[in-house]
């Protein structure tokens, strides 16, 4: 029973580190990802060694598989909490009076707005760049201002120029 618990725990730790390492790599944190990968490898070798030494016991394989699955969930939850990087949110709203862009700017978001035409007439479109850690609050604010707003978000690969980048570098955003 102790062996099952050890294998289960080791695999949770291994897969959690693996998930975080992959996310760090994708977000451009390569040196931190390299450090995490060293820990990940040591944990992996220990866990796999324990399973391979006891292949005749199916409960060890089950513990290994369950630990793997739970490790993915835990790693994903940690990544959600870290919220690394930025998102770009595109919003289309019937607010042609430009009240929403002004309010979002007042709250500290970088907003570029323009006029557009939709199936039902004039619209206002906005592109909003924000750190991922403010993503949920931004969606909440937008839907409070216009519950019918059309919202699409994505992660930009690179960001260059504009007042917003300068504000982020100076640490003045959302203070």
Contact map, one row per residue, 1 for C-alpha under 8 A:
1111100000000000000000000000000000000000000000000000000000000000000000000000000000000000000000000000000000000000000000000000000000000000000000000000000000000000000000000000000
1111110000000000000000000000000000000000000000000000000000000000000000000000000000000000000000000000000000000000000000000000000000000000000000000000000000000000000000000000000
1111111000000000000000000000000000000000000000000000000000010000000000000000000000000000000000000000000000000000000000000000000000000000000000000000000000000000000000000000000
1111111100000000000000000000000000000000000000000000000000110010000000000000000000000000000000000000000000000000000000000000000000000000000000000000000000000000000000000000000
1111111110000000000000000000000000000000000000000000000000000010000000000000000000000000000000000000000000000000000000000000000000000000000000000000000000000000000000000000000
0111111111000000000000000000000000000000000000000000000000000000000000000000000000000000000000000000000000000000000000000000000000000000000000000000000000000000000000000000000
0011111111100000000000000000000000000000000000100110000000010011001000000000000000000000000000000000000000000000000000000000000000000000000000000000000000000000000000000000000
0001111111110000000000000000000000000000000000000000000000000011111100000000000000000000000000000000000000000000000000000000000000000000000000000000000000000000000000000000000
0000111111111000000000000000000000000000000000000000000000000000001000000000000000000000000000000000000000000000000000000000000000000000000000000000000000000000000000000000000
0000011111111100000000000000000000000000001101100000000000000000001000000000000000000000000000000000000000000000000000000000000000000000000000000000000000000000000000000000000
0000001111111110000000000000000000000000001100100000000000000001001100100000000000000000000000000000000000000000000000000000000000000000000000000000000000000000000000000000000
0000000111111111000000000000000000000000000000000000000000000000001111110100000000000000000000000000000000000000000000000000000000000000000000000000000000000000000000000000000
0000000011111111100000000000000000000001001000000000000000000000000000100000000000000000000000000000000000000000000000000000000000000000000000000000000000000000000000000000000
0000000001111111110000000000000000000001101100000000000000000000000100100000000000000000000000000000000000000000000000000000000000000000000000000000000000000000000000000000000
0000000000111111111000000000000000000001000000000000000000000000001100110010000000000000000000000000000000000000000000000000000000000000000000000000000000000000000000000000000
0000000000011111111100000000000000000000000000000000000000000000000000111111000000000000000000000000000000000000000000000000000000000000000000000000000000000000000000000000000
0000000000001111111110000000000000011011000000000000000000000000000000000010000000000000000000000000000000000000000000000000000000000000000000000000000000000000000000000000000
0000000000000111111111000000000000011001000000000000000000000000000000000010000000000000000000000000000000000000000000000000000000000000000000000000000000000000000000000000000
0000000000000011111111100000000000000000000000000000000000000000000000010011000000000000000000000000000000000000000000000000000000000000000000000000000000000000000000000000000
0000000000000001111111110000000010010000000000000000000000000000000000000011011000000000000000000000000000000000000000000000000000000000000000000000000000000000000000000000000
0000000000000000111111111000000011011000000000000000000000000000000000000000000000000000000000000000000000000000000000000000000000000000000000000000000000000000000000000000000
0000000000000000011111111100000010000000000000000000000000000000000000000000000000000000000000000000000000000000000000000000000000000000000000000000000000000000000000000000000
0000000000000000001111111110000000000000000000000000000000000000000000000000001000000000000000000000000000000000000000000000000000000000000000000000000000000000000000000000000
0000000000000000000111111111110110000000000000000000000000000000000000000000000000000000000000000000000000000000000000000000000000000000000000000000000000000000000000000000000
0000000000000000000011111111110010000000000000000000000000000000000000000000000000000000000000000000000000000000000000000000000000000000000000000000000000000000000000000000000
0000000000000000000001111111100000000000000000000000000000000000000000000000000000000000000000000000000000000000000000000000000000000000000000000000000000000000000000000000000
0000000000000000000000111111100000000000000000000000000000000000000000000000000000011000000000000000000000000000000000000000000000000000000000000000000000000000000000000000000
0000000000000000000000011111110000000000000000000000000000000000000000000000000000000000000000000000000000000000000000000000000000000000000000000000000000000000000000000000000
0000000000000000000000011111111110000000000000000000000000000000000000000000000000000000000000000000000000000000000000000000000000000000000000000000000000000000000000000000000
0000000000000000000000011001111111000000000000000000000000000000000000000000000000000000000000000000000000000000000000000000000000000000000000000000000000000000000000000000000
0000000000000000000000000000111111100000000000000000000000000000000000000000000000000000000000000000000000000000000000000000000000000000000000000000000000000000000000000000000
0000000000000000000000010000111111110000000000000000000000000000000000000000000000000000000000000000000000000000000000000000000000000000000000000000000000000000000000000000000
0000000000000000000111011000111111111000000000000000000000000000000000000000000000000000000000000000000000000000000000000000000000000000000000000000000000000000000000000000000
0000000000000000000010000000011111111100000000000000000000000000000000000000000000000000000000000000000000000000000000000000000000000000000000000000000000000000000000000000000
0000000000000000000000000000001111111110000000000000000000000000000000000000000000000000000000000000000000000000000000000000000000000000000000000000000000000000000000000000000
0000000000000000110110000000000111111111000000000000000000000000000000000000000000000000000000000000000000000000000000000000000000000000000000000000000000000000000000000000000
0000000000000000110010000000000011111111100000000000000000000000000000000000000000000000000000000000000000000000000000000000000000000000000000000000000000000000000000000000000
0000000000000000000000000000000001111111110000000000000000000000000000000000000000000000000000000000000000000000000000000000000000000000000000000000000000000000000000000000000
0000000000000000100000000000000000111111111000000000000000000000000000000000000000000000000000000000000000000000000000000000000000000000000000000000000000000000000000000000000
0000000000001110110000000000000000011111111100000000000000000000000000000000000000000000000000000000000000000000000000000000000000000000000000000000000000000000000000000000000
0000000000000100000000000000000000001111111110000000000000000000000000000000000000000000000000000000000000000000000000000000000000000000000000000000000000000000000000000000000
0000000000000000000000000000000000000111111111000000000000000000000000000000000000000000000000000000000000000000000000000000000000000000000000000000000000000000000000000000000
0000000001101100000000000000000000000011111111100000000000000000000000000000000000000000000000000000000000000000000000000000000000000000000000000000000000000000000000000000000
0000000001100100000000000000000000000001111111110000000000000000000000000000000000000000000000000000000000000000000000000000000000000000000000000000000000000000000000000000000
0000000000000000000000000000000000000000111111111000000000000000000000000000000000000000000000000000000000000000000000000000000000000000000000000000000000000000000000000000000
0000000001000000000000000000000000000000011111111100000000000000000000000000000000000000000000000000000000000000000000000000000000000000000000000000000000000000000000000000000
0000001001100000000000000000000000000000001111111110000000000000000000000000000000000000000000000000000000000000000000000000000000000000000000000000000000000000000000000000000
0000000000000000000000000000000000000000000111111111000000000000000000000000000000000000000000000000000000000000000000000000000000000000000000000000000000000000000000000000000
0000000000000000000000000000000000000000000011111111100000000000000000000000000000000000000000000000000000000000000000000000000000000000000000000000000000000000000000000000000
0000001000000000000000000000000000000000000001111111110000000000000000000000000000000000000000000000000000000000000000000000000000000000000000000000000000000000000000000000000
0000001000000000000000000000000000000000000000111111111000011001000000000000000000000000000000000000000000000000000000000000000000000000000000000000000000000000000000000000000
0000000000000000000000000000000000000000000000011111111000000000000000000000000000000000000000000000000000000000000000000000000000000000000000000000000000000000000000000000000
0000000000000000000000000000000000000000000000001111111000000000000000000000000000000000000000000000000000000000000000000000000000000000000000000000000000000000000000000000000
0000000000000000000000000000000000000000000000000111111110010000000000000000000000000000000000000000000000000000000000000000000000000000000000000000000000000000000000000000000
0000000000000000000000000000000000000000000000000011111111011000000000000000000000000000000000000000000000000000000000000000000000000000000000000000000000000000000000000000000
0000000000000000000000000000000000000000000000000000011111000000000000000000000000000000000000000000000000000000000000000000000000000000000000000000000000000000000000000000000
0000000000000000000000000000000000000000000000000000011111111000000000000000000000000000000000000000000000000000000000000000000000000000000000000000000000000000000000000000000
0000000000000000000000000000000000000000000000000000001111111100000000000000000000000000000000000000000000000000000000000000000000000000000000000000000000000000000000000000000
0001000000000000000000000000000000000000000000000000000011111110000000000000000000000000000000000000000000000000000000000000000000000000000000000000000000000000000000000000000
0011001000000000000000000000000000000000000000000010011011111111000000000000000000000000000000000000000000000000000000000000000000000000000000000000000000000000000000000000000
0000000000000000000000000000000000000000000000000010001011111111100000000000000000000000000000000000000000000000000000000000000000000000000000000000000000000000000000000000000
0000000000000000000000000000000000000000000000000000000001111111110000000000000000000000000000000000000000000000000000000000000000000000000000000000000000000000000000000000000
0001101100000000000000000000000000000000000000000000000000111111111000000000000000000000000000000000000000000000000000000000000000000000000000000000000000000000000000000000000
0000001100100000000000000000000000000000000000000010000000011111111100000000000000000000000000000000000000000000000000000000000000000000000000000000000000000000000000000000000
0000000100000000000000000000000000000000000000000000000000001111111110000000000000000000000000000000000000000000000000000000000000000000000000000000000000000000000000000000000
0000000100000000000000000000000000000000000000000000000000000111111111000000000000000000000000000000000000000000000000000000000000000000000000000000000000000000000000000000000
0000001111110010000000000000000000000000000000000000000000000011111111100000000000000000000000000000000000000000000000000000000000000000000000000000000000000000000000000000000
0000000100110110000000000000000000000000000000000000000000000001111111110000000000000000000000000000000000000000000000000000000000000000000000000000000000000000000000000000000
0000000000010000000000000000000000000000000000000000000000000000111111111000000000000000000000000000000000000000000000000000000000000000000000000000000000000000000000000000000
0000000000010000000000000000000000000000000000000000000000000000011111111100000000000000000000000000000000000000000000000000000000000000000000000000000000000000000000000000000
0000000000111111000000000000000000000000000000000000000000000000001111111110000000000000000000000000000000000000000000000000000000000000000000000000000000000000000000000000000
0000000000010011001000000000000000000000000000000000000000000000000111111111000000000000000000000000000000000000000000000000000000000000000000000000000000000000000000000000000
0000000000000001000000000000000000000000000000000000000000000000000011111111100000000000000000000000000000000000000000000000000000000000000000000000000000000000000000000000000
0000000000010001000000000000000000000000000000000000000000000000000001111111110000000000000000000000000000000000000000000000000000000000000000000000000000000000000000000000000
0000000000000011111100000000000000000000000000000000000000000000000000111111111000000000000000000000000000000000000000000000000000000000000000000000000000000000000000000000000
0000000000000001001100000000000000000000000000000000000000000000000000011111111100000000000000000000000000000000000000000000000000000000000000000000000000000000000000000000000
0000000000000000000000000000000000000000000000000000000000000000000000001111111110000000000000000000000000000000000000000000000000000000000000000000000000000000000000000000000
0000000000000000000100000000000000000000000000000000000000000000000000000111111111000000000000000000000000000000000000000000000000000000000000000000000000000000000000000000000
0000000000000000000100100000000000000000000000000000000000000000000000000011111111110000000000000000000000000000000000000000000000000000000000000000000000000000000000000000000
0000000000000000000000000000000000000000000000000000000000000000000000000001111111100000000000000000000000000000000000000000000000000000000000000000000000000000000000000000000
0000000000000000000000000000000000000000000000000000000000000000000000000000111111100000000000000000000000000000000000000000000000001000000000000000000000000000000000000000000
0000000000000000000000000000000000000000000000000000000000000000000000000000011111110000000000000000000000000000000000000000000000001000000000000000000000000000000000000000000
0000000000000000000000000000000000000000000000000000000000000000000000000000001111111000000000000000000000000000000000000000000000111000000000000000000000000000000000000000000
0000000000000000000000000010000000000000000000000000000000000000000000000000001001111100000000000000000000000000000000000000000000111000000000000000000000000000000000000000000
0000000000000000000000000010000000000000000000000000000000000000000000000000000000111110000000000000000000000000000000000000000000110000000000000000000000100000000000000000000
0000000000000000000000000000000000000000000000000000000000000000000000000000000000011111000000000000000000000000000000000000000011110000000000000000000000110000000000000000000
0000000000000000000000000000000000000000000000000000000000000000000000000000000000001111100000000000000000000000000000000000000011110010000000000000000011110000000000000000000
0000000000000000000000000000000000000000000000000000000000000000000000000000000000000111110000000000000000000000000000000000001111000000000000000000000011110000000000000000000
0000000000000000000000000000000000000000000000000000000000000000000000000000000000000011111000000000000000000000000000000000011110000000000000000000001111000000000000000000000
0000000000000000000000000000000000000000000000000000000000000000000000000000000000000001111100000000000000000000000000000000111100000000000000000000001110000000000000000000000
0000000000000000000000000000000000000000000000000000000000000000000000000000000000000000111110000000000000000000000000000000111100000000000000000000111100000000000000000000000
0000000000000000000000000000000000000000000000000000000000000000000000000000000000000000011111000000000000000000000000000011110000000000000000000000111000000000000000000000000
0000000000000000000000000000000000000000000000000000000000000000000000000000000000000000001111110000000000000000000000000011100000000000000000000101110000000000000000000000000
0000000000000000000000000000000000000000000000000000000000000000000000000000000000000000000111110000000000000000000000000111000000000000000000000000100000000000000000000000000
0000000000000000000000000000000000000000000000000000000000000000000000000000000000000000000011111111000000000000000000000011000000000000000000000100000000000000000000000000000
0000000000000000000000000000000000000000000000000000000000000000000000000000000000000000000011111110000000000000001000000111000000000000000000000000000000000000000000000000000
0000000000000000000000000000000000000000000000000000000000000000000000000000000000000000000000111110000000000000000000000000000000000000000000000000000000000000000000000000000
0000000000000000000000000000000000000000000000000000000000000000000000000000000000000000000000111111110000000000000000000001000000000000000000000000000000000000000000000000000
0000000000000000000000000000000000000000000000000000000000000000000000000000000000000000000000111111111000000000000000000000000000000000000000000000000000000000000000000000000
0000000000000000000000000000000000000000000000000000000000000000000000000000000000000000000000100111111100000000000000000000000000000000000001001000000000000000000000000000000
0000000000000000000000000000000000000000000000000000000000000000000000000000000000000000000000000111111110000011100000000000010000000000000000000000000000000000000000000000000
0000000000000000000000000000000000000000000000000000000000000000000000000000000000000000000000000111111111000000000000000000000000000000000000000000000000000000000000000000000
0000000000000000000000000000000000000000000000000000000000000000000000000000000000000000000000000011111111100000000000000000000000000000000000000000000000000000000000000000000
0000000000000000000000000000000000000000000000000000000000000000000000000000000000000000000000000001111111111110000000000000000000000000000000000000000000000000000000000000000
0000000000000000000000000000000000000000000000000000000000000000000000000000000000000000000000000000111111111110000000000000000000000000000000000000000000000000000000000000000
0000000000000000000000000000000000000000000000000000000000000000000000000000000000000000000000000000011111111000000000000000000000000000000000000000000000000000000000000000000
0000000000000000000000000000000000000000000000000000000000000000000000000000000000000000000000000000001111111000000000000000000000000000000000000000000000000000000000000000010
0000000000000000000000000000000000000000000000000000000000000000000000000000000000000000000000000000000111111100000000000000000000000000000000000000000000000000000000000000110
0000000000000000000000000000000000000000000000000000000000000000000000000000000000000000000000000000000111111110000000000000000111000000000000000000000000000000000000000000010
0000000000000000000000000000000000000000000000000000000000000000000000000000000000000000000000000000000110011111000000000000000111000000000000000000000000000000000100000000000
0000000000000000000000000000000000000000000000000000000000000000000000000000000000000000000000000000100110001111100000000000011110000000000000000000000000000000000000000000000
0000000000000000000000000000000000000000000000000000000000000000000000000000000000000000000000000000100000000111110000000000011100000000000000000000000000000000000000000000000
0000000000000000000000000000000000000000000000000000000000000000000000000000000000000000000000000000100000000011111000000001111000000000000000000000000000000000000000000000000
0000000000000000000000000000000000000000000000000000000000000000000000000000000000000000000000000000000000000001111100000001110000000000000000000000000000000000000000000000000
0000000000000000000000000000000000000000000000000000000000000000000000000000000000000000000000010000000000000000111110000111100000000000000000000000000000000000000000000000000
0000000000000000000000000000000000000000000000000000000000000000000000000000000000000000000000000000000000000000011111000111100000000000000000000000000000000000000000000000000
0000000000000000000000000000000000000000000000000000000000000000000000000000000000000000000000000000000000000000001111111110000000000000000000000000000000000000000000000000000
0000000000000000000000000000000000000000000000000000000000000000000000000000000000000000000000000000000000000000000111111110000000000000000000000000000000000000000000000000000
0000000000000000000000000000000000000000000000000000000000000000000000000000000000000000000000000000000000000000000011111000000000000000000000000000000000000000000000000000000
0000000000000000000000000000000000000000000000000000000000000000000000000000000000000000000000000000000000000000000011111100000000000000000000000000000000000000000000000000000
0000000000000000000000000000000000000000000000000000000000000000000000000000000000000000000000000000000000000000000011111110000000000000000000000000000000000000000000000000000
0000000000000000000000000000000000000000000000000000000000000000000000000000000000000000000001010000000000000000001111011111000000000000000000000000000000000000000000000000000
0000000000000000000000000000000000000000000000000000000000000000000000000000000000000000000111110000000000000000001111001111100000000000000000000000000000000000000000000000000
0000000000000000000000000000000000000000000000000000000000000000000000000000000000000000000111110100000000000000111100000111110000000000000000000000000000000000000000000000000
0000000000000000000000000000000000000000000000000000000000000000000000000000000000000000011110000000000000000000111100000011111000000000000000000000000000000000000000000000000
0000000000000000000000000000000000000000000000000000000000000000000000000000000000000000111100000000100000000011110000000001111100000000000000000000000000000000000000000000000
0000000000000000000000000000000000000000000000000000000000000000000000000000000000000001111000000000000000000011100000000000111110000000000000000000000000000000000000000000000
0000000000000000000000000000000000000000000000000000000000000000000000000000000000000001111000000000000000001111000000000000011111000000000000000000000000000000000000000000000
0000000000000000000000000000000000000000000000000000000000000000000000000000000000000111100000000000000000001110000000000000001111100000000000000000000000000000000000000000000
0000000000000000000000000000000000000000000000000000000000000000000000000000000000000111000000000000000000001100000000000000000111110110000000000000000000000000000000000000000
0000000000000000000000000000000000000000000000000000000000000000000000000000000000111110000000000000000000000000000000000000000011111110000000000000000000000000000000000000000
0000000000000000000000000000000000000000000000000000000000000000000000000000000000111110000000000000000000000000000000000000000001111110000000000000000000000000000000000000000
0000000000000000000000000000000000000000000000000000000000000000000000000000000011110000000000000000000000000000000000000000000000111111000000000000000000000000000000000000000
0000000000000000000000000000000000000000000000000000000000000000000000000000000000000000000000000000000000000000000000000000000001111111110000000000000000000000000000000000000
0000000000000000000000000000000000000000000000000000000000000000000000000000000000000010000000000000000000000000000000000000000001111111111000000000000000000000000000000000000
0000000000000000000000000000000000000000000000000000000000000000000000000000000000000000000000000000000000000000000000000000000000001111111100000000000000000000000000000000000
0000000000000000000000000000000000000000000000000000000000000000000000000000000000000000000000000000000000000000000000000000000000000111111110000000000000000000000000000000000
0000000000000000000000000000000000000000000000000000000000000000000000000000000000000000000000000000000000000000000000000000000000000111111111000000000000000000000000000000000
0000000000000000000000000000000000000000000000000000000000000000000000000000000000000000000000000000000000000000000000000000000000000011111111100000000000000000000000000000000
0000000000000000000000000000000000000000000000000000000000000000000000000000000000000000000000000000000000000000000000000000000000000001111111110000000000000000000000000000000
0000000000000000000000000000000000000000000000000000000000000000000000000000000000000000000000000000000000000000000000000000000000000000111111111000000000000000000000000000000
0000000000000000000000000000000000000000000000000000000000000000000000000000000000000000000000000001000000000000000000000000000000000000011111111110100000000000000000000000000
0000000000000000000000000000000000000000000000000000000000000000000000000000000000000000000000000000000000000000000000000000000000000000001111111111100000000000000000000000000
0000000000000000000000000000000000000000000000000000000000000000000000000000000000000000000000000000000000000000000000000000000000000000000111111110000000000000000000000000000
0000000000000000000000000000000000000000000000000000000000000000000000000000000000000000000000000001000000000000000000000000000000000000000011111110000000000000000000000000000
0000000000000000000000000000000000000000000000000000000000000000000000000000000000000000000010100000000000000000000000000000000000000000000001111111100000000000000000000000000
0000000000000000000000000000000000000000000000000000000000000000000000000000000000000000000000000000000000000000000000000000000000000000000001111111100000000000000000000000000
0000000000000000000000000000000000000000000000000000000000000000000000000000000000000000000010000000000000000000000000000000000000000000000000100111110000000000000000000000000
0000000000000000000000000000000000000000000000000000000000000000000000000000000000000000001111000000000000000000000000000000000000000000000001100111111000000000000000000000000
0000000000000000000000000000000000000000000000000000000000000000000000000000000000000000001110000000000000000000000000000000000000000000000000000001111100000000000000000000000
0000000000000000000000000000000000000000000000000000000000000000000000000000000000000000111100000000000000000000000000000000000000000000000000000000111110000000000000000000000
0000000000000000000000000000000000000000000000000000000000000000000000000000000000000000111000000000000000000000000000000000000000000000000000000000011111000000000000000000000
0000000000000000000000000000000000000000000000000000000000000000000000000000000000000011110000000000000000000000000000000000000000000000000000000000001111100000000000000000000
0000000000000000000000000000000000000000000000000000000000000000000000000000000000000011100000000000000000000000000000000000000000000000000000000000000111110000000000000000000
0000000000000000000000000000000000000000000000000000000000000000000000000000000000001111000000000000000000000000000000000000000000000000000000000000000011111000000000000000000
0000000000000000000000000000000000000000000000000000000000000000000000000000000000000111000000000000000000000000000000000000000000000000000000000000000001111110000000000000000
0000000000000000000000000000000000000000000000000000000000000000000000000000000000000000000000000000000000000000000000000000000000000000000000000000000000111110000000000000000
0000000000000000000000000000000000000000000000000000000000000000000000000000000000000000000000000000000000000000000000000000000000000000000000000000000000011111000000000000000
0000000000000000000000000000000000000000000000000000000000000000000000000000000000000000000000000000000000000000000000000000000000000000000000000000000000011111100010000000000
0000000000000000000000000000000000000000000000000000000000000000000000000000000000000000000000000000000000000000000000000000000000000000000000000000000000000111110010000000000
0000000000000000000000000000000000000000000000000000000000000000000000000000000000000000000000000000000000000000000000000000000000000000000000000000000000000011111111000000000
0000000000000000000000000000000000000000000000000000000000000000000000000000000000000000000000000000000000000000000000000000000000000000000000000000000000000001111111000000000
0000000000000000000000000000000000000000000000000000000000000000000000000000000000000000000000000000000000000000000000000000000000000000000000000000000000000000111111100000000
0000000000000000000000000000000000000000000000000000000000000000000000000000000000000000000000000000000000000100000000000000000000000000000000000000000000000000111111110000000
0000000000000000000000000000000000000000000000000000000000000000000000000000000000000000000000000000000000000000000000000000000000000000000000000000000000000011111111111000000
0000000000000000000000000000000000000000000000000000000000000000000000000000000000000000000000000000000000000000000000000000000000000000000000000000000000000000111111111100000
0000000000000000000000000000000000000000000000000000000000000000000000000000000000000000000000000000000000000000000000000000000000000000000000000000000000000000001111111111100
0000000000000000000000000000000000000000000000000000000000000000000000000000000000000000000000000000000000000000000000000000000000000000000000000000000000000000000111111111100
0000000000000000000000000000000000000000000000000000000000000000000000000000000000000000000000000000000000000000000000000000000000000000000000000000000000000000000011111111000
0000000000000000000000000000000000000000000000000000000000000000000000000000000000000000000000000000000000000000000000000000000000000000000000000000000000000000000001111111000
0000000000000000000000000000000000000000000000000000000000000000000000000000000000000000000000000000000000000000000000000000000000000000000000000000000000000000000000111111100
0000000000000000000000000000000000000000000000000000000000000000000000000000000000000000000000000000000000000000000000000000000000000000000000000000000000000000000000111111111
0000000000000000000000000000000000000000000000000000000000000000000000000000000000000000000000000000000000010000000000000000000000000000000000000000000000000000000000110011111
0000000000000000000000000000000000000000000000000000000000000000000000000000000000000000000000000000000000111000000000000000000000000000000000000000000000000000000000000001111
0000000000000000000000000000000000000000000000000000000000000000000000000000000000000000000000000000000000000000000000000000000000000000000000000000000000000000000000000001111
